[in-house]
């Protein structure tokens, strides 16, 4: 019909298209593909169609300043996921809020997530609450069971201690077993923490803490270590206390001695290297363990060195000892010589080593204690084991005696 505008297909009739990134558009982004403008009533000529022989269908071209949809595009590479934080996102005492609410309001029974949120915050189990639940779980304060939260004994011992050491022991176990905290503590224990710049670099490069979380990590780590009395701040820089070896440091937990009835003045002779790290074990490990067992600790260089030959003093110390302790780690020749003298006198000896390979094969039938310095609680555990083994040797010495005639 003359004078009638040319009819075109409107945007409402257009099918869904694909943008140059390969993502489905479905008309969701306005302005990406503008609708064709209606033809003017005065326009009589239409654009000339390209010849198929000259313009292959998949060949790209320009139309209105943008690429046609027929262009073959390269899919965009997926974005790399942000590195996730493994450490608890709350300080250790803050993470006790949820188990405490369950103990107080549900008698410590398994509790649904919704009820736990209501007990702890009076609100719902939103995202922030679930992060707090995760922190509590990483400290070992609760476990999940069939969709419910179940408070653990560790949380109970901290919140409702039955002895003077329950609370601090529970807090220490919690922070030293938490992800990332355990690795950082193990690396620096017994040492001063480095200056801020170097500490940040180590956290990022060595311990792989996400860069955007380092400031938060430092704050939570510091607060949690202080709550567990694992930081000695008396010097110029904070120092991480080495559990089991640094109980003399102010603020550290002291062991409660366990006495056993033995004759006054009875001694326990310690055979160990005098130098290096092993040399420090006498004050930190062996002496408190022997005193815990109710005996008097004696070591040649500390207690019986006097005028005369040192071996005369060693010989007397071995002969007078009721029980002996031998540190075999590093296979020190002097220690093995003294051990031979003790065996010749058929004295009960407690063997101690950080690995089984340092205990000779023909001595492995004798009572021995192995320890792992990678365990953050190794020191206190070793003290208790030595004390228990000394008591056992006093009551049943045959198990700790080497018999030269092959009967032991």
C-alpha positions in Angstrom: 0.0 0.0 0.0 1.5 3.3 -1.1 2.8 5.6 1.7 2.7 2.8 4.3 5.9 2.6 6.5 8.0 -0.5 6.0 7.1 -3.1 8.6 10.0 -4.4 10.8 10.3 -7.0 13.5 10.2 -5.4 17.0 12.4 -6.4 19.9 9.5 -8.2 21.6 9.6 -10.7 18.8 13.4 -11.1 18.7 14.8 -14.4 19.9 17.4 -14.6 22.7 20.9 -13.7 21.6 24.4 -14.4 22.7 26.9 -11.6 23.4 30.6 -11.6 22.5 31.6 -13.1 25.8 29.5 -16.2 25.2 27.2 -15.6 28.2 23.4 -15.8 27.7 21.9 -12.3 27.4 18.2 -13.0 27.2 17.5 -9.3 27.0 18.9 -8.9 30.6 21.3 -6.1 29.7 19.6 -3.0 28.1 21.6 -1.1 25.5 23.7 -4.2 24.4 21.6 -4.8 21.4 19.5 -1.7 20.5 16.2 -2.5 18.7 16.1 -1.6 15.0 14.6 1.8 14.3 11.3 1.9 12.4 11.8 2.7 8.7 10.9 6.3 7.7 7.8 6.7 5.6 9.9 8.7 3.2 12.5 6.1 2.8 12.0 4.0 -0.3 15.4 2.2 -0.6 16.5 -0.6 1.6 20.1 -1.6 2.5 21.6 -3.8 -0.2 22.1 -7.4 1.0 25.5 -8.8 0.8 26.1 -11.6 -1.7 26.6 -15.0 -0.1 29.4 -15.8 -2.4 31.3 -12.7 -1.3 30.5 -12.8 2.5 30.7 -16.2 4.1 28.2 -16.6 6.9 30.9 -17.0 9.7 33.1 -14.1 8.5 33.1 -11.2 10.9 32.0 -7.7 9.6 31.3 -4.3 11.0 27.7 -3.1 11.5 26.9 0.1 13.3 30.3 0.2 14.9 30.1 -3.3 16.6 30.8 -6.9 15.7 28.0 -9.0 14.2 26.7 -11.9 16.3 28.0 -14.3 13.7 31.6 -13.8 14.9 33.1 -16.9 16.5 34.3 -15.8 20.0 36.8 -17.3 22.5 35.2 -18.2 25.8 36.5 -16.1 28.7 38.6 -18.1 31.2 36.9 -18.6 34.5 38.1 -16.4 37.3 40.4 -17.9 39.9 38.7 -18.6 43.2 39.8 -16.4 46.1 42.1 -18.2 48.5 40.1 -19.3 51.6 41.2 -18.8 55.2 41.6 -22.0 57.2 42.2 -20.5 60.6 39.4 -19.8 63.1 37.8 -16.4 62.3 37.2 -15.7 66.0 39.5 -15.6 69.0 39.4 -18.7 71.2 37.4 -17.2 74.1 34.8 -15.6 71.7 34.4 -19.0 70.1 33.2 -20.4 73.4 30.0 -18.4 73.2 28.1 -21.1 71.3 29.0 -24.1 73.4 28.3 -22.1 76.6 24.9 -21.2 75.3 24.2 -24.9 74.6 25.4 -25.9 78.0 23.5 -23.2 79.8 20.2 -23.4 77.9 20.1 -27.0 76.7 22.1 -28.9 79.3 24.8 -29.6 76.8 22.6 -31.8 74.7 22.8 -31.9 70.8 21.2 -28.7 69.5 20.0 -27.8 66.0 21.7 -24.9 64.3 18.6 -22.8 64.5 18.2 -23.4 68.3 21.9 -22.8 68.9 21.6 -19.4 67.1 18.6 -18.5 69.2 20.3 -19.6 72.5 23.6 -17.7 71.7 22.4 -14.6 69.9 18.6 -14.5 70.1 18.6 -14.3 66.3 18.7 -16.6 63.3 21.4 -18.9 61.9 22.6 -16.3 59.4 26.0 -16.3 57.6 27.8 -14.5 60.4 26.6 -17.0 63.0 27.7 -19.9 60.8 31.2 -18.5 60.6 31.2 -18.4 64.4 30.1 -22.1 64.4 33.0 -22.9 62.1 35.5 -21.2 64.4 34.1 -23.1 67.4 34.5 -26.4 65.6 38.1 -25.6 64.5 39.0 -25.1 68.2 37.4 -28.5 69.0 34.6 -27.0 71.1 31.9 -28.9 69.3 31.2 -31.4 66.6 28.4 -31.9 64.1 26.2 -34.9 64.4 23.1 -35.5 62.2 22.6 -31.8 61.7 23.0 -30.9 65.3 25.8 -29.2 67.3 27.3 -31.4 70.1 29.5 -29.6 72.7 32.8 -31.4 73.4 34.5 -32.2 76.7 37.2 -29.6 75.9 34.7 -26.8 76.0 33.2 -28.2 79.2 36.6 -28.3 81.0 37.3 -24.7 80.0 33.8 -23.3 81.0 33.3 -25.5 84.1 36.9 -26.5 85.3 37.2 -29.1 88.0 40.9 -28.2 88.8 43.2 -25.2 88.7 44.7 -26.4 85.4 41.6 -27.5 83.4 40.8 -24.1 81.9 44.4 -23.2 80.7 45.0 -26.7 79.5 41.8 -26.7 77.5 42.6 -23.3 76.0 46.1 -24.4 75.0 44.9 -27.6 73.4 42.3 -25.5 71.4 44.7 -22.9 70.0 47.5 -25.4 69.3 45.3 -27.7 67.3 43.5 -25.0 65.3 44.4 -24.8 61.6 47.2 -22.4 60.7 47.7 -21.5 64.4 49.3 -24.9 65.0 51.8 -24.4 62.2 52.7 -20.9 63.1 53.2 -21.8 66.8 55.3 -24.9 65.9 57.6 -22.8 63.8 58.2 -20.0 66.3 57.7 -21.8 69.7 60.4 -20.9 72.2 61.4 -17.9 70.1 60.7 -14.2 69.8 58.1 -13.4 67.1 59.8 -11.5 64.3 59.2 -7.8 63.6 55.9 -6.9 62.0 57.2 -6.7 58.4 59.0 -10.0 58.5 56.1 -11.7 60.3 53.7 -10.6 57.6 55.9 -11.8 54.9 56.3 -15.2 56.6 52.5 -15.5 57.1 51.9 -14.8 53.4 54.8 -16.8 51.8 55.5 -19.6 54.3 52.1 -20.2 55.9 50.0 -19.2 52.9 47.6 -16.9 54.8 45.5 -15.0 52.3 47.0 -11.5 51.9 43.7 -9.8 52.6 43.3 -11.8 55.8 46.8 -11.3 57.4 45.8 -8.3 59.6 42.8 -10.3 60.9 44.9 -13.4 61.4 47.6 -11.5 63.5 44.9 -10.0 65.7 43.1 -13.3 66.4 46.4 -15.3 66.8 47.7 -12.7 69.3 44.5 -12.6 71.3 44.2 -16.4 71.4 47.8 -17.0 72.4 47.5 -14.6 75.2 44.3 -16.2 76.4 46.1 -19.5 76.5 49.1 -17.9 78.3 51.4 -18.9 75.5 53.0 -15.4 75.0 55.7 -14.1 77.3 55.6 -10.3 76.9 58.2 -9.5 79.5 61.0 -8.8 76.9 61.5 -6.4 74.1 59.5 -8.6 71.7 56.7 -11.1 72.4 58.0 -14.7 72.8 56.0 -17.8 72.2 56.3 -20.1 75.2 57.4 -23.7 74.4 54.9 -25.8 76.3 56.6 -28.4 78.5 60.0 -26.6 78.5 59.1 -23.1 79.6 56.9 -23.6 82.6 59.2 -21.4 84.6 58.2 -18.4 82.4 55.8 -16.1 84.1 52.2 -16.8 83.1 52.9 -20.4 82.0 51.1 -23.3 83.6 53.1 -25.1 86.3 52.7 -28.8 86.7 51.3 -30.1 89.9 53.9 -32.5 91.4 52.8 -36.1 92.1 54.7 -37.5 95.0 55.5 -41.2 95.6 56.6 -42.7 98.9 60.4 -43.3 98.7 63.2 -43.0 101.2 64.5 -39.5 101.8 67.6 -38.7 99.8 67.1 -41.4 97.2 68.6 -40.2 93.9 67.9 -40.7 90.2 71.0 -40.2 88.0 70.6 -38.6 84.6 72.8 -39.6 81.7 72.6 -37.2 78.8 74.6 -34.9 76.5 75.7 -31.7 78.3 75.7 -29.4 75.3 73.2 -28.1 72.7 69.5 -28.3 72.9 69.6 -31.8 74.5 71.7 -30.2 77.3 68.7 -28.0 78.3 66.5 -31.0 78.9 67.9 -31.5 82.4 66.3 -28.4 83.8 63.2 -28.4 81.6 62.3 -32.1 81.4 64.3 -34.6 83.6 64.6 -32.6 86.8 60.9 -31.8 87.1 60.0 -35.4 86.1 62.3 -36.9 88.7 61.0 -34.6 91.4 57.5 -35.4 90.4 58.3 -39.1 91.0 59.6 -38.1 94.5 63.3 -38.7 93.9 66.4 -36.3 93.9 67.7 -35.6 90.4 71.5 -35.8 89.9 73.6 -35.0 86.8 77.4 -35.2 86.8 78.3 -31.7 85.6 75.6 -30.0 87.6 75.6 -31.8 90.9 78.6 -34.0 91.6 81.4 -32.4 89.7 84.2 -31.7 92.3 87.9 -32.1 92.6 89.2 -35.4 91.3 88.4 -37.3 88.1 85.0 -36.7 86.6 84.5 -40.4 86.0 85.0 -41.1 89.7 82.1 -38.8 90.3 80.0 -40.4 87.6 80.7 -43.9 88.9 79.7 -42.8 92.4 76.5 -41.2 91.1 75.5 -44.3 89.2 76.3 -46.6 92.2 74.2 -44.5 94.6 71.2 -44.0 92.3 68.1 -46.0 92.9 67.0 -45.5 89.2 68.7 -43.9 86.2 67.4 -42.0 83.1 69.4 -42.2 79.8 68.7 -39.8 77.0 69.9 -41.7 73.9 69.0 -39.2 71.2 72.0 -38.5 69.0 73.9 -41.7 70.2 76.3 -39.7 72.4 79.3 -41.9 73.3 79.6 -40.7 76.8 76.0 -41.5 77.5 76.4 -45.1 76.1 79.6 -45.5 78.3 77.7 -44.5 81.4 74.8 -46.7 80.4 77.2 -49.6 80.1 78.3 -49.0 83.7 74.7 -48.8 84.9 73.9 -52.1 83.2 77.0 -53.7 84.7 75.7 -52.8 88.1 72.3 -54.1 87.2 70.6 -50.7 87.9 67.1 -50.0 86.5 67.4 -47.5 83.7 64.7 -45.6 81.9 65.7 -45.1 78.2 64.5 -41.9 76.5 64.8 -41.1 72.8 63.2 -38.9 70.2 63.4 -41.8 67.7 63.6 -45.6 67.8 66.8 -45.7 65.6 68.9 -44.3 68.4 68.1 -47.1 70.7 70.4 -50.1 70.0 68.5 -53.2 68.9 69.8 -55.3 71.9 68.3 -52.7 74.3 64.8 -52.5 72.9 63.5 -55.0 75.4 64.1 -52.5 78.2 61.6 -49.9 79.2 61.9 -47.0 76.8 60.0 -43.7 76.2 59.8 -42.1 72.7 58.8 -38.5 72.2 57.9 -36.3 69.3 59.0 -32.6 69.5 56.5 -31.8 66.8 53.7 -32.3 69.3 53.1 -28.9 70.9 52.5 -30.7 74.3 55.5 -33.0 74.0 57.4 -31.5 77.0 54.7 -32.0 79.6 53.8 -35.4 78.2 57.4 -36.5 78.4 57.7 -35.2 82.0 54.6 -37.3 83.0 55.8 -40.4 81.2 59.2 -40.3 82.8 57.7 -39.8 86.2 55.3 -42.7 85.7 58.1 -45.0 84.4 60.3 -44.1 87.4 57.6 -45.1 89.7 57.0 -48.3 87.8 60.8 -49.1 87.9 60.8 -48.6 91.7 57.9 -51.0 92.2 59.1 -53.5 89.5 62.8 -52.9 88.7 63.2 -56.1 86.8 61.6 -54.6 83.7 64.2 -51.8 83.6 67.3 -53.9 84.3 69.7 -55.3 81.6 70.9 -58.8 82.6 74.4 -59.6 81.2 73.6 -63.3 81.6 70.7 -63.0 79.2 68.0 -63.6 81.8 66.8 -59.9 81.7 
